[in-house]
Structures are given as C-alpha cells and as structure tokens.
C-alpha cells in the first residue's frame, strides 16, 4: 500500500511589524502525527485536500507537523529552527517507509536572519530525504516564489482564488499530481516567469477586473494538452525580501518548452495590465468613507462594509476613532485584537461597564489606543469550527473574548489575532448581524466570499498602517530593481526560467 507523509509550516510574514512571531504563536494551532487526519479531514484547507485524495486512493497517511499562525511580524529564528527541526526529524523517520511528501507552505515566510526560511526548510528536507524523493508543495496565491525555492520540489501548486475558497482544491491538485508521478504516468517539468510587479493585497481579489480576466486565462492555460498545472502567484507586498513579486509557474508533462511558452504569455499579460491592476477599486480616507456611508444609509443601502484593509495587526484604531467621533449608524467591529482588553472584559463579566484604552498596540502605525466605554455584552472563551466559505470546518481558538458595546458601536475583542472574514463572529457572540448599519472589517479579499452576497455596499478605507495600497511609503530595503511599482519598471517580457524537472 502506498504511504505519504503530510506536513506544513505556514506563515505570511509582515516584515515591517516590530514584534517577532514566537514559537508559542505557532504552537497554539500546531497538530502532530495521527491527530492531523482528525483535525483536518473534510475541511476546506490544503490539508483537507491532501487527506481527501489519500482516502480516495487508499493511501496511508503519516502525519508530521502542521503548524501555522495568523499573519504577523518576522518569524523568530529560534521558532523557525525548532519547527523545521521537528518537520525534518519526523520526515527522516518515515523516509524509508513513505513514498512521498505532501507539504503545505505559504510562500511568504521571512525572518530577520533568513529572507526565505521556506527555501531553507526545503533544502534541509532534500538533504535528509534525498535528491530523488518525491515532494509536492501547495502554496498560497500571495507567495513570493523564486526559482531557488520552486526547483526544490517536484510539484508546486498554488491557490487560484482570493478569497482562498479553493484551499482544499489546491491540496487535491498537488496530491493527485504527486500520485500520478509516483505511478509513472507523468514527468513533471517546470518553468516560471517573474513579470517584475507585486500587487498590494487589496488588489488581489480574483473576481475583480482586471485580475478576473487574467485568472480566467490562467485557468484556460492549465487546460492545454500537455500542461499539468498553472499558478499565478501575485506576491506578498509586505515582505521586504529579494524574492518579492509576482510569479507565473507552469508544469508540463516532460515538455519544458511548452511550460516556458505558457508562462511567457501570461507574464506579458500581467506586464501589460499592471497599471489597471493598481486601480481596481476606489480608496477612501476614514472621514470620506463615513461621508459616503452616511449617504448610502440615507438612501436605504445597508449594511455598508467599511474595509480597513491596511491593518496588518488587527488592532488599528484609525477608522474606529473616526467612527467614535462621528457615530454614523449602528456599527459592528468584529475581531479587534487586544489581549489586555479581552481578558479585562472577560474578568469583569457580562453586564459590567468597562472604560478602557482599546487597540493600537501592535505598532506606531496602528494608531494610538482610544478611550472606549461600553457594556460587556458577551464574555468568555471563543472556540468553534468555521462555518464560512473560507477555511470551512477548521477549528479556531481565540481565547478569552468579549463584546463591548457603547450603544452605537459593538466591538468584539479577542485574545488571539484573527481577521474576521465571515459571519461567525456574530453568531458565536450572540449578535444579530441584521441589527447593524455598518460593519467594519480588517480583511483584504477573504471577506468577499461571505460579505459580497449580503453587503449593500463595500468601501475600501486606506489608513496609514503596514498594509497600504500605496507601497511607496513603506521602508523597503531589500527589493531588487525591476519590481513595479516599488523600484524601476520591469523588462517588457518579464524574466523567464525553465526549472528542468523541478529538483
């Protein structure tokens, strides 16, 4: 019987944030060994996709380590070392019994000492398992994926949708291709092109033009005879690393020239559309957004979603401060990260009045903590399985949490950081979403799967935090020439590389 090892180390690193991401942050959601199947089977996650294919083909699964945490600051070197050591050690134990490895990486992990720890992990796995050991990797659409990383795997598949409602589907694609390689049915070869641009996360919604039309071309390219898979990685703009930027990666069945032609064509398409990609939606400052929201509410349009997309720490106060001052409609602020306030409210208990300095603790750009006084409407531990279309079925534990309501604004404060992207915060905390005129979110694209069907309008609010649409204000130090719009314009046709057989 065939046997595959499954593992992963996933983090989207905002290198500009001052606080490092610790081992403790990963351990809160770490799953090991046989517990991986129980935790992820049936879920809309990469691991859920891996497991589905393994079950369909009667493949025995050997769980290594699956560790991830919310986007945050640079991964501490000691944290990466500990997690990489464990994955490599567990993989080495199964080397002689396993036929291959299914691995989930984000594609945009970074630490202060290592701009590409994922490449380091893959190098270590290659050294431990051998040059010819079959490895398939599934990655996030927002990965910064250079040739040095990609060529260390036999199979590389990335999400094609943002919101990432295709996480399980991507895991399935990677697993099926690995099984076909193991069966001798295909000989995967790779090529990649780097068109020399990186997109702010807010402009990577794959159902919004012009990216929608480009992604349709990616899907069509993947259906060509001889092509095994095609991914467009849009890059992650908030990681100041040399490999920053978009990548088009194609795998063909033994035909490197076909893979190269495919990525050349799609890369050129991105270059031609780059200015339009940066003007995909209007941006509002907080006061203009509230003016627009008030006008929409007066016309009977509700709820209005205000998207403070630049907030990378889930605790920005720029929009909240404006809303407190102006009081435009009944407002919900789901999932603001503030462990101090969350624990204080939980200790105070339901019905208590609490005056506190709320938010603005992750960095100076998040804004100053604001004075907020309200009644605690919910208090207690918050742990549940996600019901929304993004990461459906995955269990999350946000620790002690609370709803603090001043009559105009209800804020859901959490101990653990997470971005609210679905309606679970309302149902879990006993709130009626239909009560609210305005819903203030901190997402980039993932909220769209749940909120586009119910929102009367969506307004994107630009604030001076670490994830802005305007990249010129960020203190980049490591971005090479040729990355639009941060440095000079790219060459007309992008840079193309054939990756041989991927090893």
SULKAKA-V11661 format. One record per residue. N is the residue number from 0. RES is the residue in one small letter. PHI is phi as a letter, one per 20 degrees, with the letter a starting at -180 (* if undefined). Layout:
[[N	RES	PHI] [N	RES	PHI]]
This chain:
[[0	x	*] [1	x	f] [2	x	c] [3	x	c] [4	x	e] [5	x	c] [6	x	b] [7	x	a] [8	x	b] [9	x	c] [10	x	b] [11	x	e] [12	x	e] [13	x	e] [14	x	f] [15	x	f] [16	x	f] [17	x	f] [18	x	e] [19	x	f] [20	x	e] [21	x	e] [22	x	f] [23	x	g] [24	x	f] [25	x	f] [26	x	f] [27	x	f] [28	x	d] [29	x	f] [30	x	c] [31	x	c] [32	x	l] [33	x	f] [34	x	f] [35	x	f] [36	x	f] [37	x	f] [38	x	f] [39	x	d] [40	x	g] [41	x	n] [42	x	e] [43	x	e] [44	x	c] [45	x	g] [46	x	f] [47	x	g] [48	x	f] [49	x	g] [50	x	f] [51	x	f] [52	x	f] [53	x	f] [54	x	f] [55	x	f] [56	x	d] [57	x	l] [58	x	e] [59	x	f] [60	x	d] [61	x	d] [62	x	f] [63	x	e] [64	x	b] [65	x	d] [66	x	c] [67	x	b] [68	x	b] [69	x	f] [70	x	g] [71	x	a] [72	x	f] [73	x	g] [74	x	f] [75	x	g] [76	x	g] [77	x	f] [78	x	f] [79	x	f] [80	x	g] [81	x	f] [82	x	f] [83	x	f] [84	x	g] [85	x	f] [86	x	f] [87	x	f] [88	x	f] [89	x	f] [90	x	f] [91	x	f] [92	x	f] [93	x	e] [94	x	g] [95	x	e] [96	x	d] [97	x	e] [98	x	e] [99	x	a] [100	x	c] [101	x	d] [102	x	c] [103	x	d] [104	x	c] [105	x	f] [106	x	o] [107	x	c] [108	x	e] [109	x	b] [110	x	c] [111	x	f] [112	x	e] [113	x	b] [114	x	f] [115	x	b] [116	x	f] [117	x	f] [118	x	f] [119	x	f] [120	x	f] [121	x	f] [122	x	f] [123	x	f] [124	x	f] [125	x	f] [126	x	f] [127	x	f] [128	x	e] [129	x	o] [130	x	f] [131	x	d] [132	x	f] [133	x	f] [134	x	c] [135	x	d] [136	x	c] [137	x	d] [138	x	c] [139	x	f] [140	x	g] [141	x	e] [142	x	f] [143	x	e] [144	x	d] [145	x	e] [146	x	f] [147	x	f] [148	x	e] [149	x	f] [150	x	f] [151	x	e] [152	x	d] [153	x	e] [154	x	c] [155	x	c] [156	x	c] [157	x	c] [158	x	g] [159	x	d] [160	x	c] [161	x	b] [162	x	g] [163	x	e] [164	x	e] [165	x	d] [166	x	f] [167	x	f] [168	x	g] [169	x	f] [170	x	g] [171	x	f] [172	x	g] [173	x	f] [174	x	f] [175	x	f] [176	x	f] [177	x	f] [178	x	f] [179	x	f] [180	x	f] [181	x	f] [182	x	e] [183	x	m] [184	x	e] [185	x	c] [186	x	c] [187	x	f] [188	x	c] [189	x	d] [190	x	b] [191	x	b] [192	x	c] [193	x	d] [194	x	f] [195	x	m] [196	x	b] [197	x	c] [198	x	d] [199	x	g] [200	x	g] [201	x	f] [202	x	d] [203	x	d] [204	x	f] [205	x	e] [206	x	d] [207	x	d] [208	x	f] [209	x	e] [210	x	f] [211	x	g] [212	x	f] [213	x	f] [214	x	f] [215	x	f] [216	x	f] [217	x	f] [218	x	f] [219	x	f] [220	x	f] [221	x	f] [222	x	e] [223	x	f] [224	x	g] [225	x	n] [226	x	e] [227	x	e] [228	x	a] [229	x	c] [230	x	c] [231	x	d] [232	x	e] [233	x	f] [234	x	n] [235	x	d] [236	x	f] [237	x	d] [238	x	d] [239	x	e] [240	x	c] [241	x	f] [242	x	e] [243	x	g] [244	x	p] [245	x	f] [246	x	b] [247	x	d] [248	x	c] [249	x	c] [250	x	d] [251	x	c] [252	x	e] [253	x	m] [254	x	c] [255	x	f] [256	x	f] [257	x	f] [258	x	f] [259	x	f] [260	x	f] [261	x	f] [262	x	f] [263	x	f] [264	x	f] [265	x	f] [266	x	f] [267	x	f] [268	x	f] [269	x	f] [270	x	g] [271	x	f] [272	x	e] [273	x	f] [274	x	f] [275	x	f] [276	x	f] [277	x	e] [278	x	c] [279	x	f] [280	x	a] [281	x	f] [282	x	d] [283	x	c] [284	x	f] [285	x	g] [286	x	f] [287	x	f] [288	x	f] [289	x	f] [290	x	g] [291	x	f] [292	x	f] [293	x	f] [294	x	f] [295	x	f] [296	x	f] [297	x	f] [298	x	e] [299	x	n] [300	x	e] [301	x	a] [302	x	f] [303	x	e] [304	x	e] [305	x	d] [306	x	d] [307	x	e] [308	x	f] [309	x	f] [310	x	f] [311	x	e] [312	x	d] [313	x	l] [314	x	b] [315	x	f] [316	x	d] [317	x	g] [318	x	f] [319	x	f] [320	x	f] [321	x	f] [322	x	f] [323	x	f] [324	x	f] [325	x	d] [326	x	m] [327	x	e] [328	x	m] [329	x	f] [330	x	c] [331	x	d] [332	x	c] [333	x	f] [334	x	m] [335	x	e] [336	x	e] [337	x	b] [338	x	g] [339	x	f] [340	x	f] [341	x	f] [342	x	f] [343	x	f] [344	x	f] [345	x	f] [346	x	f] [347	x	f] [348	x	n] [349	x	f] [350	x	n] [351	x	f] [352	x	e] [353	x	c] [354	x	d] [355	x	b] [356	x	e] [357	x	d] [358	x	m] [359	x	m] [360	x	d] [361	x	f] [362	x	a] [363	x	f] [364	x	f] [365	x	f] [366	x	n] [367	x	e] [368	x	g] [369	x	d] [370	x	f] [371	x	c] [372	x	c] [373	x	a] [374	x	e] [375	x	f] [376	x	e] [377	x	b] [378	x	b] [379	x	q] [380	x	f] [381	x	c] [382	x	b] [383	x	a] [384	x	e] [385	x	f] [386	x	d] [387	x	f] [388	x	f] [389	x	d] [390	x	m] [391	x	g] [392	x	n] [393	x	f] [394	x	e] [395	x	c] [396	x	c] [397	x	e] [398	x	m] [399	x	g] [400	x	b] [401	x	b] [402	x	d] [403	x	d] [404	x	c] [405	x	e] [406	x	n] [407	x	e] [408	x	c] [409	x	d] [410	x	d] [411	x	e] [412	x	d] [413	x	c] [414	x	e] [415	x	e] [416	x	e] [417	x	b] [418	x	e] [419	x	f] [420	x	c] [421	x	b] [422	x	e] [423	x	g] [424	x	g] [425	x	f] [426	x	f] [427	x	f] [428	x	d] [429	x	m] [430	x	d] [431	x	e] [432	x	f] [433	x	f] [434	x	f] [435	x	d] [436	x	e] [437	x	c] [438	x	c] [439	x	e] [440	x	d] [441	x	c] [442	x	e] [443	x	d] [444	x	c] [445	x	f] [446	x	f] [447	x	f] [448	x	f] [449	x	e] [450	x	e] [451	x	g] [452	x	f] [453	x	d] [454	x	e] [455	x	f] [456	x	b] [457	x	c] [458	x	d] [459	x	e] [460	x	d] [461	x	e] [462	x	c] [463	x	e] [464	x	d] [465	x	e] [466	x	c] [467	x	f] [468	x	f] [469	x	e] [470	x	e] [471	x	f] [472	x	e] [473	x	e] [474	x	e] [475	x	f] [476	x	c] [477	x	d] [478	x	f] [479	x	f] [480	x	f] [481	x	n] [482	x	d] [483	x	f] [484	x	e] [485	x	f] [486	x	d] [487	x	f] [488	x	f] [489	x	f] [490	x	f] [491	x	g] [492	x	d] [493	x	m] [494	x	d] [495	x	d] [496	x	c] [497	x	e] [498	x	d] [499	x	l] [500	x	e] [501	x	n] [502	x	d]]
